[in-house]
Amino acid sequence: MDSSVGRGPLPFIQGRGQIVPGLENALYGMSAGEEKDVVVAPCDAYGEFDAELFETLPRSVFPADTVLEEGQGFRLRTNSGQVAVAYIDSIENDQVTLDLNHPLAGCRRALKEGD
């Protein structure tokens, strides 16, 4: 998860989409100094976990000198040119399985004072 503990408040401009929609919507109408507990559902944050968002690729599509490890992240370009981030889920023989879910997909977190 994420926290601003020890780093001070997270600056953002309301209405600009700089934070997840569920949190942004919950903060509308609040005044400076006001506190509120908020629970953001996955669908209003990083999305639900999607078991279909895994892709298995041959090791040969990665540069030969790249050390691959489970959990390692990569920036990729989709066929339409968009940038996507994928994480190595597993490596078996010459096959690398990537997880294209956001690392926080499916997470539900209550934000409380101090977070």
Secondary structure, 3 states (H helix, E strand, C coil): CCCCCCCCCCCCCCCCCCCCHHHHHHHCCCCCCCCCCEEECHHHCCCCCCCCCEEEEEHHHCCCCCCCCCCCEEEEECCCCCEEEEEEEEEECCEEEEECCCCCCCCCEEECCCC
